[in-house]
Amino acid sequence: MKKLNFILLSLIFVVDSANADNISSSELTGFIQATNSVDYLAKVKVIKVKVISQDDDLEKQVYFAEVLATYKGELNQNISYEMHVEPGEDVIFNSTPVYIALCKNSHGAYYWPGTGSEFRLSKEIDSWLADNSKIISQSDSAADWCK
């Protein structure tokens, strides 16, 4: 009986590990797509968020962040970027570093292109960036999400 329990627990662990790899693979695929679709890609730590009411029935959330590494776009020590949301929508603010993929408007301001533009740090993304950083930094993609 103990042997059967051990086998079942081992099987559960293997299945859980495989699911975790699939999630990482899915996140990596999304990250690669974002890399090819935006103007700016960096690892940042958000330090402040400011909420501004607007006349067009939207709120503007302005995020201020310390740039830990830039992979695509202009090198900056700090950036700010805008996100337009429904009035009263929660501000998502966490000081844990993340990767962000941003667009740049005609006035030079960064903005959030939408869902799928922020990624948690992971070994898979770190490894992919290490292998592809030169190509990313030199790419001049059409920034599909930014049109």
Backbone as JSON Lines, residues from 0, in Angstrom:
{"i":0,"aa":"M","n":[0.82,-1.19,0.0],"ca":[0.0,0.0,0.0],"c":[0.87,1.26,0.0]}
{"i":1,"aa":"K","n":[1.95,1.26,0.82],"ca":[2.84,2.41,0.86],"c":[3.47,2.64,-0.51]}
{"i":2,"aa":"K","n":[3.81,1.54,-1.18],"ca":[4.43,1.65,-2.49],"c":[3.46,2.28,-3.49]}
{"i":3,"aa":"L","n":[2.18,1.9,-3.42],"ca":[1.17,2.44,-4.31],"c":[0.98,3.94,-4.06]}
{"i":4,"aa":"N","n":[0.95,4.34,-2.78],"ca":[0.83,5.76,-2.45],"c":[2.02,6.55,-2.98]}
{"i":5,"aa":"F","n":[3.2,5.98,-2.83],"ca":[4.41,6.65,-3.33],"c":[4.33,6.83,-4.85]}
{"i":6,"aa":"I","n":[3.89,5.79,-5.55],"ca":[3.77,5.86,-7.01],"c":[2.76,6.93,-7.4]}
{"i":7,"aa":"L","n":[1.62,6.96,-6.71],"ca":[0.59,7.97,-7.02],"c":[1.11,9.38,-6.76]}
{"i":8,"aa":"L","n":[1.79,9.58,-5.66],"ca":[2.34,10.91,-5.36],"c":[3.4,11.3,-6.38]}
{"i":9,"aa":"S","n":[4.21,10.34,-6.78],"ca":[5.23,10.62,-7.8],"c":[4.59,11.0,-9.12]}
{"i":10,"aa":"L","n":[3.53,10.29,-9.48],"ca":[2.81,10.59,-10.72],"c":[2.19,11.98,-10.68]}
{"i":11,"aa":"I","n":[1.6,12.35,-9.55],"ca":[1.03,13.69,-9.39],"c":[2.11,14.74,-9.55]}
{"i":12,"aa":"F","n":[3.27,14.51,-8.96],"ca":[4.38,15.46,-9.08],"c":[4.82,15.63,-10.53]}
{"i":13,"aa":"V","n":[4.92,14.52,-11.26],"ca":[5.34,14.57,-12.66],"c":[4.31,15.33,-13.49]}
{"i":14,"aa":"V","n":[3.02,15.08,-13.27],"ca":[1.96,15.78,-14.01],"c":[1.99,17.27,-13.68]}
{"i":15,"aa":"D","n":[2.13,17.62,-12.4],"ca":[2.21,19.03,-12.01],"c":[3.42,19.7,-12.63]}
{"i":16,"aa":"S","n":[4.55,19.03,-12.67],"ca":[5.75,19.6,-13.28],"c":[5.55,19.83,-14.77]}
{"i":17,"aa":"A","n":[4.91,18.89,-15.42],"ca":[4.65,19.04,-16.86],"c":[3.72,20.22,-17.12]}
{"i":18,"aa":"N","n":[2.7,20.38,-16.28],"ca":[1.8,21.53,-16.42],"c":[2.53,22.84,-16.22]}
{"i":19,"aa":"A","n":[3.43,22.88,-15.26],"ca":[4.21,24.1,-15.02],"c":[5.05,24.44,-16.24]}
{"i":20,"aa":"D","n":[5.64,23.42,-16.88],"ca":[6.44,23.66,-18.08],"c":[5.56,24.2,-19.21]}
{"i":21,"aa":"N","n":[4.34,23.67,-19.34],"ca":[3.43,24.16,-20.38],"c":[3.08,25.62,-20.15]}
{"i":22,"aa":"I","n":[2.86,26.01,-18.91],"ca":[2.55,27.4,-18.6],"c":[3.73,28.27,-18.97]}
{"i":23,"aa":"S","n":[4.94,27.85,-18.61],"ca":[6.13,28.62,-18.95],"c":[6.3,28.72,-20.46]}
{"i":24,"aa":"S","n":[6.02,27.63,-21.16],"ca":[6.12,27.63,-22.61],"c":[5.12,28.61,-23.21]}
{"i":25,"aa":"S","n":[3.91,28.63,-22.68],"ca":[2.87,29.55,-23.15],"c":[3.27,30.99,-22.88]}
{"i":26,"aa":"E","n":[3.8,31.24,-21.69],"ca":[4.26,32.59,-21.35],"c":[5.41,33.01,-22.25]}
{"i":27,"aa":"L","n":[6.33,32.1,-22.52],"ca":[7.46,32.41,-23.39],"c":[6.97,32.74,-24.8]}
{"i":28,"aa":"T","n":[6.02,31.98,-25.3],"ca":[5.45,32.26,-26.62],"c":[4.83,33.65,-26.66]}
{"i":29,"aa":"G","n":[4.07,34.0,-25.62],"ca":[3.47,35.33,-25.53],"c":[4.52,36.42,-25.45]}
{"i":30,"aa":"F","n":[5.59,36.15,-24.72],"ca":[6.68,37.12,-24.59],"c":[7.36,37.36,-25.93]}
{"i":31,"aa":"I","n":[7.62,36.29,-26.66],"ca":[8.26,36.41,-27.98],"c":[7.36,37.2,-28.93]}
{"i":32,"aa":"Q","n":[6.07,36.93,-28.88],"ca":[5.13,37.67,-29.72],"c":[5.15,39.15,-29.35]}
{"i":33,"aa":"A","n":[5.14,39.45,-28.06],"ca":[5.18,40.85,-27.61],"c":[6.47,41.53,-28.07]}
{"i":34,"aa":"T","n":[7.57,40.83,-27.97],"ca":[8.87,41.37,-28.38],"c":[8.85,41.85,-29.82]}
{"i":35,"aa":"N","n":[8.18,41.09,-30.66],"ca":[8.12,41.42,-32.08],"c":[7.02,42.42,-32.43]}
{"i":36,"aa":"S","n":[6.21,42.82,-31.44],"ca":[5.02,43.63,-31.73],"c":[5.02,45.01,-31.11]}
{"i":37,"aa":"V","n":[6.07,45.37,-30.37],"ca":[6.08,46.66,-29.65],"c":[7.35,47.45,-29.95]}
{"i":38,"aa":"D","n":[7.36,48.69,-29.46],"ca":[8.51,49.59,-29.65],"c":[9.55,49.47,-28.54]}
{"i":39,"aa":"Y","n":[9.12,49.03,-27.35],"ca":[10.0,49.09,-26.18],"c":[9.81,47.84,-25.33]}
{"i":40,"aa":"L","n":[10.91,47.26,-24.89],"ca":[10.89,46.07,-24.05],"c":[11.93,46.22,-22.96]}
{"i":41,"aa":"A","n":[11.51,46.05,-21.7],"ca":[12.44,46.24,-20.58],"c":[12.02,45.43,-19.37]}
{"i":42,"aa":"K","n":[12.97,45.27,-18.46],"ca":[12.69,44.74,-17.13],"c":[12.61,45.96,-16.22]}
{"i":43,"aa":"V","n":[11.49,46.11,-15.5],"ca":[11.29,47.3,-14.69],"c":[10.78,46.94,-13.3]}
{"i":44,"aa":"K","n":[10.9,47.93,-12.42],"ca":[10.31,47.85,-11.08],"c":[9.44,49.09,-10.94]}
{"i":45,"aa":"V","n":[8.12,48.89,-10.88],"ca":[7.19,50.02,-10.74],"c":[7.36,50.63,-9.36]}
{"i":46,"aa":"I","n":[7.5,51.95,-9.32],"ca":[7.72,52.63,-8.04],"c":[6.55,53.51,-7.62]}
{"i":47,"aa":"K","n":[5.69,53.88,-8.59],"ca":[4.57,54.76,-8.25],"c":[3.54,54.71,-9.37]}
{"i":48,"aa":"V","n":[2.26,54.9,-9.0],"ca":[1.19,55.0,-9.99],"c":[0.34,56.21,-9.65]}
{"i":49,"aa":"K","n":[0.04,57.01,-10.67],"ca":[-0.79,58.2,-10.5],"c":[-2.05,58.0,-11.34]}
{"i":50,"aa":"V","n":[-3.24,58.26,-10.76],"ca":[-4.5,58.12,-11.47],"c":[-5.04,59.5,-11.8]}
{"i":51,"aa":"I","n":[-5.38,59.71,-13.08],"ca":[-5.87,61.0,-13.55],"c":[-7.23,60.79,-14.22]}
{"i":52,"aa":"S","n":[-8.26,61.49,-13.73],"ca":[-9.58,61.43,-14.37],"c":[-9.54,62.2,-15.68]}
{"i":53,"aa":"Q","n":[-10.28,61.69,-16.67],"ca":[-10.32,62.34,-17.97],"c":[-11.77,62.64,-18.35]}
{"i":54,"aa":"D","n":[-11.95,63.52,-19.32],"ca":[-13.29,63.92,-19.76],"c":[-13.97,62.89,-20.65]}
{"i":55,"aa":"D","n":[-13.23,61.94,-21.18],"ca":[-13.78,60.98,-22.14],"c":[-14.25,59.68,-21.5]}
{"i":56,"aa":"D","n":[-14.73,59.75,-20.26],"ca":[-15.24,58.59,-19.53],"c":[-14.18,57.51,-19.3]}
{"i":57,"aa":"L","n":[-12.93,57.9,-19.26],"ca":[-11.84,56.99,-18.95],"c":[-10.96,57.6,-17.88]}
{"i":58,"aa":"E","n":[-10.19,56.75,-17.23],"ca":[-9.15,57.21,-16.32],"c":[-7.81,56.88,-16.95]}
{"i":59,"aa":"K","n":[-6.84,57.72,-16.67],"ca":[-5.48,57.45,-17.13],"c":[-4.66,57.08,-15.9]}
{"i":60,"aa":"Q","n":[-4.08,55.9,-15.93],"ca":[-3.15,55.49,-14.89],"c":[-1.75,55.68,-15.46]}
{"i":61,"aa":"V","n":[-0.95,56.48,-14.77],"ca":[0.42,56.72,-15.21],"c":[1.34,55.96,-14.26]}
{"i":62,"aa":"Y","n":[2.08,55.02,-14.82],"ca":[3.01,54.2,-14.05],"c":[4.42,54.78,-14.17]}
{"i":63,"aa":"F","n":[5.1,54.88,-13.05],"ca":[6.49,55.35,-13.01],"c":[7.33,54.16,-12.58]}
{"i":64,"aa":"A","n":[8.4,53.9,-13.32],"ca":[9.19,52.7,-13.05],"c":[10.68,52.95,-13.19]}
{"i":65,"aa":"E","n":[11.43,52.22,-12.39],"ca":[12.89,52.18,-12.52],"c":[13.21,51.09,-13.55]}
{"i":66,"aa":"V","n":[14.02,51.41,-14.53],"ca":[14.39,50.45,-15.57],"c":[15.6,49.66,-15.09]}
{"i":67,"aa":"L","n":[15.45,48.36,-14.99],"ca":[16.54,47.48,-14.55],"c":[17.36,46.98,-15.73]}
{"i":68,"aa":"A","n":[16.72,46.82,-16.88],"ca":[17.4,46.4,-18.11],"c":[16.52,46.76,-19.29]}
{"i":69,"aa":"T","n":[17.14,47.25,-20.36],"ca":[16.42,47.57,-21.59],"c":[16.84,46.58,-22.66]}
{"i":70,"aa":"Y","n":[15.86,45.99,-23.34],"ca":[16.14,45.0,-24.38],"c":[15.81,45.52,-25.77]}
{"i":71,"aa":"K","n":[14.87,46.46,-25.84],"ca":[14.47,47.02,-27.13],"c":[14.02,48.46,-26.9]}
{"i":72,"aa":"G","n":[14.5,49.37,-27.71],"ca":[14.12,50.78,-27.58],"c":[15.2,51.59,-26.9]}
{"i":73,"aa":"E","n":[14.84,52.84,-26.58],"ca":[15.79,53.77,-25.97],"c":[16.21,53.32,-24.58]}
{"i":74,"aa":"L","n":[17.47,53.56,-24.25],"ca":[17.97,53.26,-22.9],"c":[17.51,54.36,-21.96]}
{"i":75,"aa":"N","n":[16.89,53.96,-20.86],"ca":[16.41,54.9,-19.85],"c":[16.72,54.34,-18.47]}
{"i":76,"aa":"Q","n":[16.93,55.23,-17.51],"ca":[17.07,54.79,-16.12],"c":[15.7,54.69,-15.46]}
{"i":77,"aa":"N","n":[14.8,55.58,-15.87],"ca":[13.43,55.61,-15.37],"c":[12.51,55.89,-16.54]}
{"i":78,"aa":"I","n":[11.3,55.35,-16.47],"ca":[10.3,55.64,-17.5],"c":[8.95,55.85,-16.84]}
{"i":79,"aa":"S","n":[8.05,56.42,-17.6],"ca":[6.64,56.45,-17.22],"c":[5.85,55.98,-18.44]}
{"i":80,"aa":"Y","n":[4.73,55.35,-18.18],"ca":[3.87,54.9,-19.27],"c":[2.42,54.99,-18.83]}
{"i":81,"aa":"E","n":[1.55,55.19,-19.82],"ca":[0.14,55.41,-19.56],"c":[-0.69,54.18,-19.88]}
{"i":82,"aa":"M","n":[-1.76,54.02,-19.09],"ca":[-2.74,52.98,-19.34],"c":[-4.11,53.63,-19.19]}
{"i":83,"aa":"H","n":[-4.96,53.53,-20.19],"ca":[-6.31,54.08,-20.13],"c":[-7.27,52.97,-19.72]}
{"i":84,"aa":"V","n":[-8.05,53.24,-18.66],"ca":[-8.91,52.21,-18.08],"c":[-10.29,52.78,-17.78]}
{"i":85,"aa":"E","n":[-11.23,51.9,-17.45],"ca":[-12.56,52.31,-17.02],"c":[-12.45,53.05,-15.69]}
{"i":86,"aa":"P","n":[-13.3,54.05,-15.44],"ca":[-13.26,54.75,-14.15],"c":[-13.44,53.78,-12.99]}
{"i":87,"aa":"G","n":[-12.62,53.93,-11.97],"ca":[-12.7,53.1,-10.78],"c":[-12.0,51.76,-10.89]}
{"i":88,"aa":"E","n":[-11.41,51.46,-12.03],"ca":[-10.69,50.19,-12.19],"c":[-9.49,50.17,-11.25]}
{"i":89,"aa":"D","n":[-9.27,49.02,-10.64],"ca":[-8.18,48.89,-9.66],"c":[-6.83,49.2,-10.28]}
{"i":90,"aa":"V","n":[-6.0,49.85,-9.5],"ca":[-4.61,50.08,-9.88],"c":[-3.83,48.83,-9.49]}
{"i":91,"aa":"I","n":[-3.15,48.26,-10.46],"ca":[-2.32,47.09,-10.18],"c":[-0.91,47.58,-9.96]}
{"i":92,"aa":"F","n":[-0.47,47.49,-8.72],"ca":[0.82,48.06,-8.36],"c":[1.56,47.08,-7.48]}
{"i":93,"aa":"N","n":[2.7,46.65,-7.96],"ca":[3.5,45.69,-7.24],"c":[4.96,46.05,-7.52]}
{"i":94,"aa":"S","n":[5.77,46.07,-6.5],"ca":[7.17,46.46,-6.69],"c":[8.06,45.31,-7.16]}
{"i":95,"aa":"T","n":[7.48,44.14,-7.39],"ca":[8.25,43.02,-7.91],"c":[8.62,43.31,-9.36]}
{"i":96,"aa":"P","n":[9.89,43.16,-9.74],"ca":[10.28,43.42,-11.13],"c":[9.5,42.55,-12.12]}
{"i":97,"aa":"V","n":[9.2,43.13,-13.27],"ca":[8.5,42.45,-14.35],"c":[9.09,42.89,-15.68]}
{"i":98,"aa":"Y","n":[8.79,42.13,-16.71],"ca":[9.1,42.56,-18.08],"c":[7.87,43.28,-18.6]}
{"i":99,"aa":"I","n":[8.08,44.41,-19.29],"ca":[6.97,45.12,-19.91],"c":[7.27,45.35,-21.38]}
{"i":100,"aa":"A","n":[6.22,45.29,-22.17],"ca":[6.29,45.56,-23.61],"c":[5.39,46.76,-23.87]}
{"i":101,"aa":"L","n":[5.96,47.85,-24.36],"ca":[5.22,49.1,-24.51],"c":[5.3,49.64,-25.93]}
{"i":102,"aa":"C","n":[4.34,50.5,-26.23],"ca":[4.33,51.25,-27.49],"c":[4.73,52.69,-27.18]}
{"i":103,"aa":"K","n":[5.05,53.42,-28.24],"ca":[5.43,54.82,-28.1],"c":[4.56,55.63,-29.06]}
{"i":104,"aa":"N","n":[3.89,56.69,-28.53],"ca":[3.02,57.48,-29.4],"c":[3.81,58.53,-30.17]}
{"i":105,"aa":"S","n":[3.13,59.31,-30.99],"ca":[3.8,60.29,-31.85],"c":[4.45,61.42,-31.07]}
{"i":106,"aa":"H","n":[4.07,61.58,-29.79],"ca":[4.67,62.6,-28.93],"c":[5.84,62.06,-28.12]}
{"i":107,"aa":"G","n":[6.16,60.78,-28.31],"ca":[7.28,60.17,-27.61],"c":[6.95,59.57,-26.26]}
{"i":108,"aa":"A","n":[5.66,59.54,-25.89],"ca":[5.25,58.97,-24.6],"c":[4.97,57.48,-24.76]}
{"i":109,"aa":"Y","n":[5.38,56.71,-23.76],"ca":[5.11,55.27,-23.77],"c":[3.69,55.01,-23.31]}
{"i":110,"aa":"Y","n":[3.06,53.99,-23.9],"ca":[1.73,53.59,-23.45],"c":[1.6,52.08,-23.5]}
{"i":111,"aa":"W","n":[0.66,51.6,-22.71],"ca":[0.37,50.19,-22.53],"c":[-0.5,49.72,-23.7]}
{"i":112,"aa":"P","n":[-0.05,48.77,-24.51],"ca":[-0.85,48.34,-25.66],"c":[-2.0,47.4,-25.31]}
{"i":113,"aa":"G","n":[-2.03,46.85,-24.1],"ca":[-3.14,46.0,-23.69],"c":[-2.68,44.71,-23.03]}
{"i":114,"aa":"T","n":[-3.63,43.84,-22.8],"ca":[-3.38,42.56,-22.15],"c":[-2.28,41.8,-22.88]}
{"i":115,"aa":"G","n":[-1.42,41.15,-22.11],"ca":[-0.32,40.4,-22.7],"c":[0.92,41.23,-22.89]}
{"i":116,"aa":"S","n":[1.01,42.33,-22.13],"ca":[2.15,43.24,-22.26],"c":[3.04,43.26,-21.02]}
{"i":117,"aa":"E","n":[2.69,42.47,-20.02],"ca":[3.5,42.37,-18.81],"c":[3.75,40.9,-18.53]}
{"i":118,"aa":"F","n":[4.98,40.58,-18.14],"ca":[5.37,39.2,-17.92],"c":[6.18,39.1,-16.64]}
{"i":119,"aa":"R","n":[5.88,38.09,-15.85],"ca":[6.65,37.88,-14.62],"c":[8.02,37.33,-15.01]}
{"i":120,"aa":"L","n":[8.98,37.55,-14.14],"ca":[10.33,37.05,-14.4],"c":[10.32,35.52,-14.37]}
{"i":121,"aa":"S","n":[11.05,34.92,-15.29],"ca":[11.16,33.46,-15.31],"c":[12.5,33.07,-15.91]}
{"i":122,"aa":"K","n":[12.94,31.87,-15.57],"ca":[14.21,31.36,-16.11],"c":[14.11,31.19,-17.62]}
{"i":123,"aa":"E","n":[12.94,30.77,-18.1],"ca":[12.76,30.55,-19.54],"c":[12.92,31.86,-20.31]}
{"i":124,"aa":"I","n":[12.28,32.93,-19.83],"ca":[12.39,34.22,-20.5],"c":[13.82,34.75,-20.39]}
{"i":125,"aa":"D","n":[14.42,34.63,-19.21],"ca":[15.81,35.07,-19.03],"c":[16.74,34.37,-20.02]}
{"i":126,"aa":"S","n":[16.56,33.07,-20.16],"ca":[17.39,32.29,-21.08],"c":[17.17,32.72,-22.52]}
{"i":127,"aa":"W","n":[15.9,32.91,-22.9],"ca":[15.59,33.34,-24.27],"c":[16.19,34.72,-24.54]}
{"i":128,"aa":"L","n":[16.08,35.63,-23.58],"ca":[16.65,36.97,-23.74],"c":[18.17,36.9,-23.89]}
{"i":129,"aa":"A","n":[18.82,36.07,-23.1],"ca":[20.28,35.94,-23.18],"c":[20.7,35.45,-24.57]}
{"i":130,"aa":"D","n":[19.92,34.53,-25.13],"ca":[20.24,33.98,-26.45],"c":[19.89,34.92,-27.6]}
{"i":131,"aa":"N","n":[18.95,35.85,-27.38],"ca":[18.43,36.67,-28.48],"c":[18.55,38.17,-28.27]}
{"i":132,"aa":"S","n":[19.23,38.61,-27.22],"ca":[19.24,40.05,-26.88],"c":[19.81,40.92,-28.0]}
{"i":133,"aa":"K","n":[20.84,40.47,-28.67],"ca":[21.43,41.28,-29.74],"c":[20.45,41.46,-30.9]}
{"i":134,"aa":"I","n":[19.77,40.4,-31.27],"ca":[18.79,40.46,-32.35],"c":[17.63,41.38,-31.96]}
{"i":135,"aa":"I","n":[17.16,41.26,-30.71],"ca":[16.04,42.08,-30.24],"c":[16.42,43.56,-30.27]}
{"i":136,"aa":"S","n":[17.58,43.89,-29.73],"ca":[17.98,45.3,-29.63],"c":[18.19,45.93,-31.0]}
{"i":137,"aa":"Q","n":[18.52,45.14,-31.99],"ca":[18.76,45.67,-33.34],"c":[17.52,45.61,-34.23]}
{"i":138,"aa":"S","n":[16.47,44.95,-33.74],"ca":[15.28,44.79,-34.58],"c":[14.51,46.1,-34.68]}
{"i":139,"aa":"D","n":[13.98,46.33,-35.84],"ca":[13.15,47.51,-36.08],"c":[11.81,47.0,-36.59]}
{"i":140,"aa":"S","n":[11.1,46.32,-35.71],"ca":[9.85,45.68,-36.12],"c":[8.78,46.72,-36.43]}
{"i":141,"aa":"A","n":[7.75,46.25,-37.06],"ca":[6.64,47.13,-37.43],"c":[5.81,47.54,-36.22]}
{"i":142,"aa":"A","n":[6.08,46.95,-35.07],"ca":[5.34,47.24,-33.83],"c":[3.84,47.13,-34.07]}
{"i":143,"aa":"D","n":[3.41,45.94,-34.46],"ca":[2.01,45.68,-34.82],"c":[1.01,46.14,-33.76]}
{"i":144,"aa":"W","n":[1.34,45.98,-32.5],"ca":[0.4,46.34,-31.44],"c":[0.3,47.85,-31.27]}
{"i":145,"aa":"C","n":[1.18,48.59,-31.9],"ca":[1.28,50.03,-31.68],"c":[0.64,50.86,-32.79]}
{"i":146,"aa":"K","n":[0.02,50.24,-33.72],"ca":[-0.57,50.97,-34.85],"c":[-1.93,51.52,-34.51]}
